[in-house]
Amino acid sequence: MIDSIKIGERLVGDNYPPYVIAEAAVSHQGEIATAIAMTYMAHAMGCDAIKFQMHVLENEMLRNVPTSDNFDEPLYETLNNTELTLDEHKQLKALCENLGIDYLCTPFSAVAADILDKELDLKAFKTGSGELTNIPLLKHIASKGRPMIISTGMALIEEIQETVDAIKETGTPFALTHCVSAYPTPYNRVNLHNIPRYRELFNVPVGLSDHSIGIYTAIGSVALGASIIEKHFTLDKLQSGPDHPVSLEPYDLGELVKGCCAVFEARGAKREIFPEEEPIIAWARESVVSEIEIKKGTKITKDMVWVKRPSPAPGAIPAKELDKVIGMTTKVDISKDKQILWEELS
């Protein structure tokens, strides 16, 4: 089992806090000032990385690509109108380095991967679900030797297996993110149990690239072992564009980070009495007490005793021993509403 990959100095995997990626995508609308503001905000909200996209359209697609319902205009025009220049990407990467948040960027062509590798010296590549079956491109990206995070939306297990086998052959470390590429993804389509399933089938770290509304499923995925969380991010959900409606605004992004970290800390399976519980035990458990005044030499019957708080004092009888008390004889007078001691019975 490959239980972690390394992104810069950060280990990402089963035994480490979830690596949270704010997916900027094209929600900056192609405006560098907005992209800068998003970077500052993603850092302020505690994200580990912010991710952009690099499109070299003539190497990526034909002009007549069909468009899904979440686009208001043809895909080619949307991407062309929202693309950042190489200099702007360099500016964003420098800002990320100064702030201490990872700059990630998704290539959609071999040319874009080459640019990101040579010009921006990425810590890792993150690939989109649309490229999962583009094994030539993924192998080209893997040839750079940088860690990869590969999304798996719109794919069957057999297709994911083909890609996993191809990338494992290259020796490049990688993780998968479970994904359903519906915008938004209905909760009954999310299928979070694919996360442990992928870990078992493919033996690599697994995360979630989530397109459902809100932060619930992403936080819940951490309990199932997700080590990477990717969510679309925007400064304003009311803007027009393909990703804004399923994106998190800053406050919710911060809540996502806090929630993922909280659930990660809560994932343990220890069953013991913790030091913090000891003061509660003192009052929360019950002991055997007298319901009436009981004279010395009396044989105890069920109607004479019951179990009440607080916990047994030294020598008192725990509630679980009630049945043993029935039929015993008192050696002393016992007043009403008193914890009964073992030494008072024979």
C-alpha positions in Angstrom: 0.0 0.0 0.0 1.3 3.4 -1.0 0.0 5.4 2.0 1.3 8.8 1.1 2.7 11.1 -1.5 4.9 14.2 -0.9 3.8 17.6 -2.3 6.7 20.0 -1.5 7.5 19.3 2.1 3.9 18.2 2.9 3.1 14.5 3.2 -0.4 13.7 1.9 -2.0 10.4 2.8 -3.8 8.2 5.3 -2.0 9.3 8.4 -1.8 13.0 7.7 -4.3 15.8 8.0 -6.4 16.3 4.8 -4.8 18.4 2.1 -7.5 20.9 1.2 -7.4 22.4 -2.3 -9.4 25.5 -3.2 -10.2 25.1 -6.9 -10.2 28.5 -8.5 -10.8 27.1 -12.0 -12.1 29.9 -14.1 -14.1 31.6 -11.3 -11.6 34.5 -11.5 -13.2 35.3 -14.8 -9.8 35.8 -16.3 -9.1 38.8 -14.1 -5.7 38.7 -12.4 -6.9 41.0 -9.6 -9.7 38.6 -8.8 -7.3 35.6 -8.9 -5.0 37.5 -6.5 -7.8 38.2 -4.1 -8.9 34.5 -4.3 -5.3 33.5 -3.4 -5.2 35.7 -0.4 -8.6 34.5 0.8 -7.8 30.8 0.3 -4.7 31.3 2.4 -6.6 33.2 5.1 -9.2 30.4 5.2 -6.5 27.8 5.9 -6.3 25.9 2.6 -3.2 24.0 1.8 -3.3 24.9 -1.9 -5.2 26.9 -4.5 -5.5 25.5 -8.0 -5.8 27.2 -11.3 -6.0 25.9 -14.8 -3.8 26.3 -17.9 -5.5 26.1 -21.3 -3.6 26.2 -24.6 -6.7 25.8 -26.6 -5.3 25.0 -30.0 -3.5 22.0 -28.5 -6.5 21.0 -26.3 -9.7 21.0 -28.3 -11.6 21.7 -31.5 -13.8 24.7 -31.6 -17.1 22.8 -32.0 -16.9 20.9 -28.6 -20.4 20.3 -27.1 -21.3 22.3 -24.0 -23.0 21.1 -20.9 -25.9 23.0 -19.2 -23.7 24.8 -16.7 -22.1 26.9 -19.4 -23.7 30.1 -20.7 -21.6 30.1 -23.9 -19.6 27.6 -25.9 -16.7 25.9 -24.0 -14.0 27.3 -26.3 -15.2 30.9 -25.8 -15.6 30.4 -22.1 -12.0 29.2 -21.7 -10.6 31.7 -24.1 -12.2 34.5 -22.2 -11.1 33.4 -18.8 -7.6 32.3 -19.4 -4.7 33.8 -17.5 -1.4 34.6 -19.2 1.8 32.8 -18.3 3.1 36.0 -16.6 0.0 36.1 -14.5 0.4 32.5 -13.5 4.0 33.3 -12.5 2.7 36.2 -10.5 0.2 34.0 -8.7 2.8 31.3 -8.0 5.1 33.9 -6.5 2.3 35.2 -4.3 1.6 31.7 -3.1 5.2 31.2 -2.2 5.2 34.4 -0.2 2.0 33.5 1.6 2.9 29.9 2.3 0.1 28.2 0.3 0.8 25.7 -2.5 0.2 26.9 -6.1 -1.3 24.1 -8.2 -2.4 24.2 -11.8 -4.2 21.7 -14.1 -2.9 21.2 -17.6 -5.3 20.1 -20.3 -2.7 19.4 -23.0 0.8 18.2 -23.3 1.9 21.7 -24.2 0.3 23.1 -21.1 2.1 20.4 -19.0 5.4 21.3 -20.6 4.9 25.0 -19.8 3.9 24.3 -16.2 6.9 22.0 -15.7 9.5 24.3 -17.3 8.2 27.7 -16.4 6.4 27.2 -13.1 8.2 24.3 -11.4 5.0 22.8 -9.9 5.1 20.9 -6.7 2.5 18.5 -8.1 0.2 18.1 -11.1 -3.6 17.8 -10.6 -5.5 16.4 -13.6 -9.2 16.7 -14.3 -11.7 13.9 -14.7 -12.0 14.6 -18.4 -8.4 13.5 -18.8 -8.7 10.2 -16.9 -8.9 8.1 -20.0 -6.4 10.3 -21.9 -3.6 7.9 -21.0 -1.1 9.4 -23.5 -1.5 12.8 -21.8 -1.3 11.4 -18.3 1.8 9.4 -19.1 3.3 12.6 -20.6 2.6 14.4 -17.4 3.9 11.5 -15.3 7.1 11.6 -17.3 7.9 14.9 -15.5 8.4 12.9 -12.3 6.3 15.2 -10.2 3.6 13.8 -7.9 0.1 13.6 -9.5 -3.4 13.9 -8.2 -5.8 12.3 -10.7 -9.5 12.9 -10.6 -11.8 10.0 -11.6 -15.2 11.5 -12.5 -17.2 10.1 -15.4 -15.3 6.8 -15.3 -15.9 3.1 -14.6 -13.8 1.1 -12.3 -12.2 -0.7 -15.3 -11.2 2.7 -16.8 -9.7 3.9 -13.5 -7.8 0.6 -13.3 -6.4 1.1 -16.8 -5.1 4.5 -15.8 -3.8 3.4 -12.4 -1.8 0.6 -14.2 -0.4 3.0 -16.8 0.8 5.5 -14.2 2.2 2.9 -11.8 4.4 1.7 -14.7 6.0 5.1 -14.9 7.0 5.0 -11.2 5.6 8.5 -10.6 3.9 8.8 -7.2 0.2 9.7 -7.4 -3.1 9.8 -5.6 -6.7 9.5 -6.8 -9.7 11.7 -6.0 -13.1 10.2 -6.2 -15.3 12.5 -8.2 -18.8 12.7 -9.8 -18.7 15.3 -12.6 -22.2 16.7 -12.2 -22.7 20.4 -11.4 -24.1 20.2 -8.8 -23.8 16.6 -7.7 -26.9 15.3 -6.0 -26.1 13.8 -2.6 -27.4 10.5 -3.7 -24.9 10.4 -6.5 -21.9 11.3 -4.4 -21.2 7.7 -3.3 -18.6 8.4 -0.6 -17.9 4.7 0.1 -15.9 4.7 -3.2 -13.1 6.3 -1.1 -12.3 3.2 1.0 -13.1 1.1 -2.1 -10.5 2.9 -4.2 -7.9 2.6 -1.4 -8.4 -1.2 -1.3 -8.5 -1.6 -5.1 -5.7 0.7 -6.1 -3.4 0.9 -3.1 -2.8 4.6 -3.3 -3.9 7.7 -1.3 -7.5 8.7 -2.1 -9.3 12.0 -1.8 -12.5 13.6 -2.9 -13.0 16.2 -5.6 -16.5 17.3 -4.7 -19.2 19.1 -6.7 -22.1 18.8 -4.3 -23.6 21.8 -2.7 -22.1 22.9 0.6 -19.4 21.3 2.8 -21.3 18.3 4.2 -20.1 15.5 1.9 -16.5 16.8 1.8 -16.2 16.8 5.6 -17.9 13.4 5.8 -15.4 11.9 3.3 -12.6 12.5 5.8 -14.2 10.0 8.2 -14.0 7.5 5.4 -10.3 8.1 4.8 -10.2 10.9 2.2 -6.7 12.5 2.4 -7.3 15.2 -0.2 -10.3 17.5 -0.4 -10.9 19.7 -3.5 -13.8 22.1 -3.7 -14.6 24.9 -6.2 -14.1 28.3 -4.7 -15.5 31.7 -5.6 -15.6 35.2 -4.1 -19.3 35.5 -5.2 -21.6 32.6 -6.0 -24.0 35.0 -7.8 -21.6 35.7 -10.6 -22.3 34.2 -14.0 -20.1 31.3 -15.0 -20.0 27.5 -15.1 -18.6 26.9 -11.6 -20.0 29.6 -9.3 -23.2 27.9 -8.3 -21.4 24.8 -6.9 -18.5 26.8 -5.4 -17.9 27.8 -1.8 -17.6 31.4 -0.7 -14.8 32.3 1.7 -16.7 31.7 5.0 -17.8 28.2 4.0 -14.3 27.5 2.7 -12.9 28.3 6.1 -15.6 26.1 7.7 -14.6 23.3 5.3 -11.0 23.4 6.4 -11.9 23.5 10.1 -14.4 20.7 9.7 -12.0 18.4 7.7 -9.3 18.9 10.4 -11.8 18.2 13.2 -13.1 15.0 11.6 -9.5 13.9 10.9 -8.6 14.3 14.5 -11.8 12.4 15.5 -11.2 9.3 13.2 -9.5 7.2 15.9 -10.7 3.8 17.1 -9.4 3.7 20.7 -11.9 2.5 23.3 -10.6 3.5 26.7 -11.5 5.8 29.6 -9.8 9.1 28.8 -8.4 11.4 31.6 -11.0 14.0 30.6 -13.8 11.5 31.4 -12.6 10.7 35.0 -14.3 13.7 36.6 -17.6 12.8 34.9 -17.4 9.2 36.1 -17.5 10.5 39.7 -21.1 11.6 39.3 -22.4 9.9 36.2 -22.4 6.3 37.2 -24.7 4.7 39.8 -24.3 2.6 42.9 -26.6 0.4 45.0 -28.6 2.5 47.5 -31.2 1.8 50.1 -34.8 2.7 49.2 -36.0 2.4 52.8 -34.5 2.2 56.3 -33.1 -1.3 56.7 -32.5 -2.8 60.2 -29.5 -4.9 61.2 -30.1 -8.6 60.5 -32.6 -8.0 57.6 -32.5 -10.2 54.5 -32.5 -7.8 51.6 -35.3 -8.0 49.1 -35.8 -6.2 45.7 -38.1 -3.5 47.1 -35.5 -2.4 49.6 -32.7 -1.4 47.2 -32.2 0.3 43.8 -29.4 2.0 41.8 -28.9 5.8 41.9 -26.2 8.3 41.3 -23.4 9.1 42.3 -20.7 6.6 41.4 -19.7 4.2 44.1 -17.6 5.6 46.9 -14.7 3.4 48.1 -16.2 0.1 49.3 -19.7 0.9 47.9 -21.5 -1.4 45.6 -21.6 -0.7 41.8 -25.0 -0.7 40.1 -24.0 -3.8 38.0 -23.8 -5.8 41.3 -27.4 -5.2 42.3 -28.5 -8.8 41.8 -25.7 -10.0 44.2 -27.1 -7.8 47.0 -30.6 -9.4 46.9 -30.7 -12.1 49.6 -27.8 -10.9 51.6 -28.2 -9.9 55.2 -27.4 -6.5 56.8 -24.7 -6.5 59.5 -25.6 -2.9 60.6 -28.6 -0.5 60.5 -28.8 1.2 57.1 -30.6 4.5 56.8 -32.8 5.4 53.8 -31.1 6.8 50.6 -27.6 5.7 51.5 -25.0 4.0 49.4 -24.6 0.5 50.7 -21.1 -0.8 51.4 -20.0 -4.4 50.9 -18.7 -4.5 54.5 -22.3 -3.8 55.7 -23.6 -7.1 54.2 -23.0 -10.8 54.7 
